[in-house]
Amino acid sequence: MKLGTFEWQGRRLVGLVTPDERHVFDATAAEATAGNIGLCCLDTMLGLIDSGEAGLDRLRRLWEREGQEARFLRSLADVSFLPPVPEPRQLREAALFPGHICSAPAGMRRLAAELKGAKPSPLELQPLPFVPAVFRDQPVSYFQNRLNVVGHGTQISWPKASRVMDFELEFGVFLSRGGRDIPPARAGRHIFGYTLYNDLSARDLQLIESQSGFGPGKSKSFDGANVMGPWIVTPDEIPDPYNLAMAVRVNGETWASGTSAGMLHSFEDLIVHYSREETLQAGEFLASGTAAGGTGIEIGRFPGDGDRVELVADHIGILANRLVMGGERQLPEISSCTDGQMAVTSDV
């Protein structure tokens, strides 16, 4: 199933996207009409997740019985997309793709030189020859702002303190249930479904922040920085999540393409690792980090004012947003970007 959260005629609804992806079945309205409110919560995505298999079974029965009823079908052209889970209970960002881990630091060094009007040396442009052991030995991650999430189609206003917009080609999972010290054999049962994730980044601000040795700050924390969608795809719809064709398109032109293959750790590994002596909650979101070549910093090309950025993945869909500058720039002194060096544990 493809499950999403939408707005239609001033109402927020939980819906099941039809197989042709032309309509969304308004499960919230169908449930209310059936008179079973309280038996299963279908008015929010977190309510559906919390209801477990009973809720999904209820939704399937509603779809089978009412799915052809025009009164419950909303054209996708007439709805506004919200994040599939408007307020995830937690948002964790990992770095799982070796190509990105090795190549992104060189891209940051190149950008630092260019912003200072210099030419980077060939040595500075060389990617790391190997993935640092810390990334291989365990998942490396940090927390994002779970209260700052937007969906497909939202226009993103770029921070006035930045001139370098960047996208990040990622996907991730929502947890279907919580737990502590989850064993590997059971970790897959905790995956509710998959969605695309664009961890938008102000790279010039990140150059300054990275010199502190801390993780990302304002360079990845502004309204609209965390984009998810267009919907959640349940595991039964994805034959192999670790072999998805993925791409980035800007204004219809493919800028980067790759796959989800080669992740250093699976989502199941993340669940085991994160739950070690820590209780996870249903409705948390775990992000993969950027697929190899899936950022402007790696390919040396960045979107501009008004550009439409699309993330694409087989079996999931297209997550599209327009980026706009707007207003006068309030830029920091680029001279504060001394050398563009990135700590190896910093996400980029």
Backbone hydrogen bonds, N-H to C=O, Kabsch-Sander energy under -0.5 kcal/mol:
donor,donor_aa,acceptor,acceptor_aa,energy
3,L,1,M,-0.6
3,L,232,I,-3.1
4,G,15,G,-2.4
6,F,13,L,-2.5
7,E,80,S,-2.3
8,W,11,R,-2.7
11,R,8,W,-1.8
13,L,6,F,-2.9
13,L,11,R,-0.5
15,G,4,G,-2.7
15,G,13,L,-0.5
16,L,25,F,-1.8
17,V,2,K,-2.9
17,V,15,G,-0.5
18,T,23,H,-2.6
21,E,18,T,-2.5
24,V,74,R,-2.6
25,F,16,L,-3.4
26,D,24,V,-0.6
26,D,72,F,-3.5
27,A,14,V,-1.2
27,A,25,F,-1.6
28,T,14,V,-1.2
30,A,26,D,-2.2
31,E,27,A,-2.5
32,A,28,T,-2.0
33,T,29,A,-2.5
34,A,30,A,-1.8
35,G,31,E,-0.6
35,G,32,A,-0.9
36,N,31,E,-1.4
39,L,36,N,-2.1
40,C,36,N,-0.9
42,L,40,C,-0.8
48,L,44,T,-1.9
49,I,45,M,-2.8
50,D,46,L,-2.9
51,S,47,G,-1.4
52,G,49,I,-1.6
54,A,51,S,-0.7
55,G,51,S,-0.9
56,L,52,G,-1.8
57,D,53,E,-2.7
58,R,54,A,-2.2
59,L,55,G,-2.3
60,R,56,L,-2.5
61,R,57,D,-2.2
62,L,58,R,-2.2
63,W,59,L,-2.4
64,E,60,R,-2.5
65,R,61,R,-2.1
66,E,62,L,-3.4
67,G,63,W,-2.0
69,E,66,E,-2.1
70,A,68,Q,-0.6
72,F,69,E,-1.9
73,L,70,A,-1.3
74,R,24,V,-2.5
74,R,72,F,-0.6
76,L,22,R,-2.4
78,D,75,S,-1.8
79,V,76,L,-0.8
80,S,7,E,-2.4
82,L,5,T,-2.3
89,R,283,G,-1.4
90,Q,283,G,-0.5
92,R,285,F,-2.5
93,E,142,Y,-3.1
94,A,287,A,-1.1
95,A,140,V,-1.1
96,L,288,S,-1.4
101,I,97,F,-2.0
102,C,98,P,-2.2
103,S,99,G,-1.9
104,A,100,H,-2.5
107,G,103,S,-1.5
108,M,104,A,-2.1
109,R,105,P,-2.0
110,R,106,A,-2.3
111,L,107,G,-2.4
112,A,108,M,-2.5
113,A,109,R,-2.1
114,E,110,R,-2.4
115,L,111,L,-2.6
116,K,112,A,-0.9
116,K,113,A,-0.6
117,G,114,E,-1.4
118,A,113,A,-3.1
125,L,121,S,-1.2
126,Q,123,L,-1.5
128,L,102,C,-2.4
135,F,132,P,-1.5
136,R,132,P,-1.0
137,D,133,A,-3.1
138,Q,134,V,-1.1
142,Y,93,E,-2.0
144,Q,91,L,-2.5
146,R,144,Q,-1.1
148,N,145,N,-1.6
150,V,226,N,-2.7
153,G,320,A,-3.3
154,T,151,G,-1.7
156,I,322,R,-3.0
157,S,155,Q,-0.6
158,W,156,I,-0.6
158,W,324,V,-3.3
162,S,159,P,-1.6
165,M,163,R,-0.7
165,M,303,P,-0.5
166,D,201,S,-0.7
169,L,294,G,-1.5
170,E,168,E,-1.0
170,E,197,Y,-1.4
172,G,195,T,-2.3
173,V,286,L,-2.1
174,F,193,G,-2.1
175,L,284,E,-2.3
176,S,190,H,-2.7
177,R,190,H,-0.6
179,G,280,L,-1.6
181,D,275,S,-3.3
186,R,183,P,-1.7
187,A,183,P,-0.8
187,A,184,P,-0.7
188,G,184,P,-0.5
189,R,186,R,-1.2
190,H,187,A,-1.9
191,I,188,G,-1.5
192,F,174,F,-3.1
192,F,190,H,-0.7
193,G,174,F,-1.1
194,Y,233,V,-2.7
195,T,172,G,-2.0
196,L,229,G,-1.8
197,Y,170,E,-2.5
198,N,227,V,-2.6
199,D,168,E,-0.6
199,D,197,Y,-0.6
200,L,198,N,-1.5
200,L,225,A,-1.9
201,S,166,D,-2.1
202,A,219,S,-2.8
203,R,164,V,-1.4
203,R,201,S,-1.0
206,Q,202,A,-2.0
207,L,203,R,-2.0
208,I,204,D,-1.1
209,E,205,L,-2.4
210,S,206,Q,-2.8
211,Q,207,L,-0.6
211,Q,208,I,-1.0
212,S,209,E,-2.1
213,G,210,S,-1.2
220,K,217,G,-1.7
221,S,218,K,-0.9
225,A,222,F,-2.4
226,N,148,N,-0.6
227,V,198,N,-1.9
227,V,225,A,-0.7
228,M,150,V,-2.4
229,G,196,L,-1.7
232,I,3,L,-3.4
233,V,194,Y,-2.9
234,T,1,M,-2.6
234,T,232,I,-0.5
237,E,234,T,-2.3
238,I,235,P,-1.6
243,N,240,D,-1.4
244,L,241,P,-0.5
246,M,258,G,-3.0
247,A,312,V,-2.1
248,V,256,A,-2.7
249,R,310,E,-2.7
250,V,253,E,-2.8
251,N,308,R,-2.7
253,E,250,V,-2.0
255,W,248,V,-2.6
255,W,253,E,-0.5
256,A,248,V,-1.4
258,G,246,M,-2.8
260,S,244,L,-1.6
263,M,260,S,-0.6
264,L,96,L,-3.3
270,L,266,S,-2.0
271,I,267,F,-2.4
272,V,268,E,-2.1
273,H,269,D,-2.8
274,Y,270,L,-3.5
275,S,271,I,-1.8
276,R,273,H,-1.3
277,E,275,S,-0.7
278,E,275,S,-1.6
280,L,179,G,-2.9
280,L,278,E,-0.6
283,G,175,L,-2.4
284,E,281,Q,-1.5
285,F,90,Q,-2.6
286,L,173,V,-2.7
287,A,92,R,-3.0
287,A,285,F,-0.5
288,S,171,F,-2.4
291,A,169,L,-2.7
294,G,291,A,-2.4
296,G,167,F,-0.5
299,I,295,T,-1.5
300,G,296,G,-1.8
301,R,296,G,-1.4
306,G,323,L,-2.9
307,D,304,G,-2.1
309,V,307,D,-0.6
309,V,321,N,-3.1
310,E,249,R,-3.3
310,E,308,R,-0.5
311,L,319,L,-2.7
312,V,247,A,-2.6
313,A,317,G,-2.0
314,D,245,A,-2.3
316,I,313,A,-1.6
317,G,313,A,-2.2
319,L,311,L,-2.7
320,A,318,I,-0.6
321,N,309,V,-2.1
322,R,154,T,-0.5
323,L,307,D,-2.6
324,V,156,I,-2.7
330,Q,160,K,-3.2
336,S,333,E,-1.5
337,C,334,I,-2.5
338,T,336,S,-1.3
346,S,343,A,-2.0
